[in-house]
Amino acid sequence: MRRALLLPAVLVAATLACAEPLELAEWRIDVPPATPIIELQGVPLEERDAGTVRLVDDLVLGADNATTEALLYRPVGIVAAADGRMFVADGGDRRVLRFAADGGYLGSFGREGQGPGELLNIFSMAIAGDRIVIEDLRNGRLSVWTTEGEHVADHSLDKELMDLEGVGNEGFASTFTSGEADGGRRLVAAIHGLDGSERARLFDVPAPPIRIIRMGPGISNSTAELVRGSIAALDHPKVIKAVGAGGVIYVSPAHEYQVLAMSPDGGALWALRVAWRRPARSLSARQRVIDQAVRAGDGPAAVGDFDWPPAQAVELLRTDGAGRLYVFPTKPREDDAPVGPRMVDVYSSAGDFLAAGLVDHIWTHARGDHVYGLRTNERDEWVAVRYHLTVDEH
């Protein structure tokens, strides 16, 4: 499909084969006045080419049985320093493994415990200059280390921070949900210092209210309440973000295909929204929620007895070392069909549409010419991977 021209504040409708273009959803982002606005129709699954965005393995870590101390148990993150060294957080072993740019194992730091420099639950990790910042949920703190593996400090946290990403040498960006006195919630993205203190709030909007779930007949009150709570949890909107080259920060309310690009000081650069239908949740996903609630309750329940919220519109935001933004919209699928490749849309740092493709793997970190991610190999072993990422721009 040929895409529409990008004209500020104007939607130029693109014609979808055998279908009318979807309408744009209302803004969920507070777009400041005079912000350039880009509005587009989405590229459907059947018009995407798997070869447009390509991830090619460059280096695989963690599966060399000759170096048993470098094997990965349950990795949760990978980051890279400017000199190419890589750091893999292994939640199973409560440690961080260090690798040279050529993949050689350099040792590890951290161990299980609650004392200084000890870890219980590695939730997220970021690199800021020559510092590694680890969020330890069970200890309720940030653990700060040098890239040489020396423990610097532990700082208590009063909230759960999501998706830490370094911003310059002195801090990191994260997202979180903030409660209000009236019981409402706000979706927040902010920049923090290495001690966890909030330095700048970038994105702060009220979360849409949780819907009242319609209950069907023949279900006990106890089971109904368990199922209602489980379904409502699926409907919790959230904010996701990514940090790009030059410190540009992208945030999205995941329940709609919308993105706001901001400078490191929080100034709005441009806003994007794409007409995208939020897919219905599959029958198998619904049944899993029902089964979990029924096991804790006292009666049967059928999938059709409840009013299910659709899935979120955007799953992830990612960037690369070239400054491009990658938006992973939620893929429409047949009930119980394999998920298969992920859809991805590519934009320049100025918001220009570049490509729409499909990828088999997701990366979590970008540095220079590479992106980095975690996956399992053909032996179902966890590995950390450095990829080459290429895009055939339209």
N, C-alpha and C positions, 0 to 999 in steps of 0.2 A: 504494500500500500504506500502511495506517495503521501507524505505528511503535509500538514498545513503549514503555510508560512507563519513565522513567529512574529506577530504584531502585538505590541504592548496593549493590554486591556481589551483586545479584540479576539473573539473566537472565530477562526476560519474553519468551518466544518469540513471534515474529511469524510468521504463517502465510504462506508463499510459495505463489503459485499453482502448482498441479500439481507441487509439490516439497516434500520435507521440509526444514526449516531446517538449515543447515550447523552443525556443531559449532564452538565457539570453539577457536582454536589455543591452545596453552600460551603463557603469558607469556614474551616475550623481553626484557621490561623488568624491571628490579629495582624493583618498586613498594614504597616504604617503608610500614611498618605505619601504619594509620589513614588512609591515602590514600583518598578517595572513589573508588569504582570504577564505571564505566559500561560495560555490556555489551549489545551490540545485534546484531540480524540485519541484514545488508546489504540495500540496496535494489537489485534487479536492473535490468539495463539497460533492459528493456522497460517498466519502470514509472517511468521518468524523463522529465521534460518539458523540452524544450530551452529553454523560455521562463522557467523558474524562476530560473536564474542568468544574467544578461545582461551582456555586455561591449559597450559602445558607444564607438566612437572619439570622443575629444574633441579630440585634437591629434596630427598625424602629422609626424614629423621625419625628415629625411635623404633626401627624394626631390625636393627643389626644385632643378631643374636650373639655375635662375637664380642659385643660390648654390652654385657647384661645390665650394667649400671645405667646405661643410657636408654633402656627400654621404657616405654610409656605404659602406664597403667590406666589412668583415666584423665587425659589432658583436657584442660578447660580454656587454654589461651596460648597464643604465641605472639611475640613482638620482636622487633629487630632494632638494633642500634645503628647509628649512622655509619659505623665501620663494618657493618654486615653481620656482626655477631647476633645470634638468635637466642631467645629465652622462651622456654616452654614451661608453662605452669601445669603441674600434674596434681590434680585434686585428689587422686587416689593415694599418692605417696606424700602429700602435703609438702611438696618441695618444688623448686624451680630449677630446671636443667639448663645449662649454658652450652652453646655450640658455637664453634668458630664459623667464619663465613664459608669455609669449604666443607662444613658439616662435621668436623672433628669435635669429639666430646671434650668439654673443658671442665666438667664437674657440676655440682649442684649446690644450692643453698636452701635453708629452711628445713624444719622437721616438725613432727607432730607435737602439739602441746599448747599451753596457755601462757608460757613465760615470754620474756622479751625475744623477739625474732622467731617465735614458734607459731605454727599455723594449725588451724583446725578445719577450716572450710574455705578454700580458695574459690572465690566467686567471680572475680574479674581482675584484670591486670592491665597496666598501661606503662609506657616508657615516656619519660619526660627528660630530655637531655641525657645526663649520666645517672639518672635515678629510675629505679623500678618501683612502681606503686602497686601493692597487692591489697585487694579488699577481702578481708577474712570475716565472713558473715557470723560464724559461731562465736568468734572472739569479739565481734562488734567493733572492728577497728581497721585502720589502714596500716599496713606494714611497709616501711620504706627501706630500700636497699640501694647500694651502688651497683653499677653494672659489673663490678668485680666480685660481687657476692658478699659484700660487707653490710651488716645490718646497721641502719642509721637511726631509726626511731619507729615507735608505734603510736598511733593517734586514734583516740576513741571516736566512734561515729554515732550519731543520734538518728540516722535514717539509712535505709538501704539504697545504695547508689547503683545504677544500672549502666553497663557498657562503658567502662572507663576508657578514654582515649586521650593521649598526651596532647597538650597544646603548648608548644614552645618548650622552654627548659624549666619552667617554674610551676606548672600546673597541669590539670587535666579537665576534660569536659565529661559530664555524665547526665543521665536523666533520672528522675524519681517522681513519685507521687506524693503530694503534700496534702494532709488532712486539714479541714477547716472546722471552726467551732460549731457550725451548724450541721456538721456531719457530711458536708460536701467534700469533694476532692479536686485538686488542681494537678494538671500535668505540667511538669517543669523540666527545663534543660538549663544547666548552669555550668560555669567554670569555677573550679575549686583550686585552692592552693594545695601543695603536697601534704599539708597537715589536715586536709579535708574541709577547711573553712571555705565558705562560699564567697567568691570574689565578684562574680557578675552573673545576674540572672538573665538568660537569653530568651527564654520562651516560657510563658506562664499563662495558661488558659484554664478555665473551669472544665472539668471532665463532664461529658454528657451524663445525665442521671441513668442509673441502672434501671432497666425496664422491669415492669411487673410481668412475671412469667405466668401465662395461662395454664392452669392445671386441669387435667382430665378427670373423669369419674372413676370410681373404683380403686382409688389410691389412698392409703392410710395417711393421716395427718403427718406422722413422723417421717414417712418416706417422702411425702410431698415437700416438706420443708428441706430435706436433704437434697432432693433433686433441684428445687428452686434455687438453693444456694449454689449448687454446682453449675447450673446453667447461667446464673447471674455472673459467676466468676468468669465465664467465657466472654461476657459482654463488657468487661472492664476495658474501656479505651486506654490507650497508652501513647506516649510520645517516643519516637525513635530518632536517633541522630547519627551523624558521621562528621569527622573532621578531615578536611581536605588540605591540599598543598597551600602554603601561605596562611594557614590557620583559618581558612574559610570553614564555617560551621553550618551544616545542613540539619534542619529538624523537620519532622513530619508527624502529624497526628495519624497514627497508623490506620485508624478506622476510615480515613479517606485518602485518596491519592493526591496529596498536597505536600509541597515542600517549600520551606522558607530558607533562603541562603543569607547568611549573616557574616559580617566581618568579625575579627576577633574581639572588637570592642562592643559588639552587639548591634551595630548598625545594619539595617536591612539592605541587601544588595538586589535581590529579585525574589519573586514568588511564582510558583508553578502549581497549576492544578490540571489534572487529566481526568476526562470522563471515563470512569472505570466501575463496573458493576461488582459489588462485593458478593463473592460466591456463597451459596448456601453451604452449610456444614454437611459433610457426608454422613450417610446412615451409620457407618461404622464408628465415626467420631461421636455421634450422638449416643449410640448404644454403649460406648465405653463409659460415658458420663453416667448414664442411667444405671449400668451394672455396678459401678462404684458406689452410687448412692443406695441402691437396693441392698447391696451386701451389708451396708451399715444400718439399714432400716428394717422393716418388717413386712414388706409386701411387694407384689409385682408391679411393674410399670412398663408401658410400651412407648417406643420412640414417638409415635404419633400423638401422644397425649399432651405434648408441650409445644409452646411457641418458641422456636429456636432463633437466636440472633444469628445473622450472617457472619462470616469470617471477616477479619480486618482486610482493608484494601491493599495495604502495603506491608510486606513482611520485614524487609530490611532496607537500610541504606548503606552503601559502601563507597569508597573512593579508591583512586590509584595514585601513584607517584607523579603522573602526568597532569593531575588536577581535575580529572574527569569524575563525575558523579554517576553512581550506578543505583538505580531504584529497582527493587525486586517486587513487582506487584503480585498479589495473590492469584494463583493460577486457577481458572475454572477447571473442574474435573467431574467425571462421572462418579457416582457413588461407588466407593470401594475400589476404584481404579488406582493402580500404582501412581505415586506422585510424579515420578520421572524427572526430566530436566526442569530447572527453575527458569522462569521468564525473567529477563532483565532489560531495562531501558537505560541508555547511556546519554548523558548530557555533558556539555562543556561546563567549565567553571562560571561561564556567563549565562548558563541556562539554555544554550542552543541544543536542540535535539540532534544526536549524532547517530544512534543506531538502536535497534530492538532485536534482541537475540535470545538464545537459550544456553544455559550452562549446567553442567553436571555437579559442580562443587561450589561451595561458598567460601570466600576468604574472610578473615577477621581483621587483617592488618595490612597496611601498605607502606612501602619504604622504597624510594628510588625506582629502579626498574622492575621490582618484584612485588607480588602480593603473597600473603601467607595465610594458611588455614590448617584445619584439622579434619581428618577423615579416617575411615578404616580401609585397610588394604584387602587384597584377595584372600588373605588368611584370617580376616576379621580381626586384625590387630590394629590398635590405634597408631597412627603416624601423624607427624607434623610435616607440612609440605610447603616448600617455596616454589611459587609458580611464576612463569612468564605469562603475562596477560596481554592479548592483542585485540584490537577492535577494528573492524572494517567499517569506517564511517560512511554514511549514506551521502 
